[in-house]
Amino acid sequence: MPRPPRSISAGAGNFAVLGSSTVTSAGATAITGDVGVSPGTAITGFSPAIVTGTVHAGDAVAAQAHSDLGTAYGIAAGQACGTSLTGQDLGGLTLTPGV
């Protein structure tokens, strides 16, 4: 009997951008949410970018978000999937929780 889908809650939820070694903006960018990098510390090219959130460069918040995201990915990757939506137009669909 298949297990029911497991809920995934990642502490990375406030991050719009989360990198591992470097986060780079290519110019005029507008980001709504936090920007972080961990274990690296390099965040470059963000002038004249606009960040509506907090920038976390190698701090404890970014490290925890990075760890949480890895955990959430591992949980999601381990879930069974009984439905394939490959090749379908997903526009206008409401997808229920699950993998």
N, C-alpha and C positions, 0 to 999 in steps of 0.2 A: 504494500500500500504506500503510495507516494506521501511524503511529508507535505503539510501545508506550507505555502510561502512564508518565509521568515521576514519580519519587518526589519528594515535597515535604517538606522538613524546615525548619520555621520556628523561629527562635530565640525565638519568643514562646511556646514550649511551657510555661513555668512560670507564665504569666499566666492568671489566671481572668478578669480584667477588664483591658482595654487600650483607652484612649481617646486621642483626638487633641487635644482642647482642654480638656475638663473631664470628670471622673468624679464622679458624684453618687450617694450612697446615700439612699434614702428612709426610713431609720430602722433598725429592728432587722434587720440583714442579717448573714448568716454567709457568708464567702467563704473557700474553701480554695484557696490559690494566691496568687500575687503580684497586686498592683493597680498599674497604671501609667498615666501620661499623658505624651504627648509629641507635638508640641512644646510644648503647653500645660503648665501647672503646677498647675492647680486640681483638688484632690480635696476634696470637701465632703460634709457630712452623714453622716460615718462614726462619729458617736457616737450611739448605743451599738453600732454595728456591730462585728463580730468579724472580723478578717482574720488567717487562719493563713497567713502568707507575709510578703513584704516589700512595703512601699509605695514606689513609685518615682515621684516628682513631677518630671518634666522633667529627669531625670538621664540619663547616658549609657546606662544599661541599658535604660530605657524607650525612648530614641531608637533604639537598635539593634533592640529588639523590634518597634517600629513599622515600621522599615525592612524587617526580615525578613518581617513579616506582609504588607507591600505586595508584596514579591517573590514570596512564596508564592501570594498571590492572583492575581498576574499569570500565574504558571505554570499554576495551576489553570484560570483563565479561558481560557487558550490551548489547553487539551487538548480533543481531540475526544471526543464522547460518543456511543456507539452504542446505548445502552439508555435507555429512558424509564421511570421508575417513577412518573410522575405519576398521581395518583388511586389508587394502590395502598396497601394497608395494609402498612406496613413492619415491624409488630410481629412479633418472632420470627425475622426474617430475619438472616442473616449476610451482610453485604455485603463483597465482596472489594475490594482496592485498585483504584483507577481513578476516572474521573470519571463 
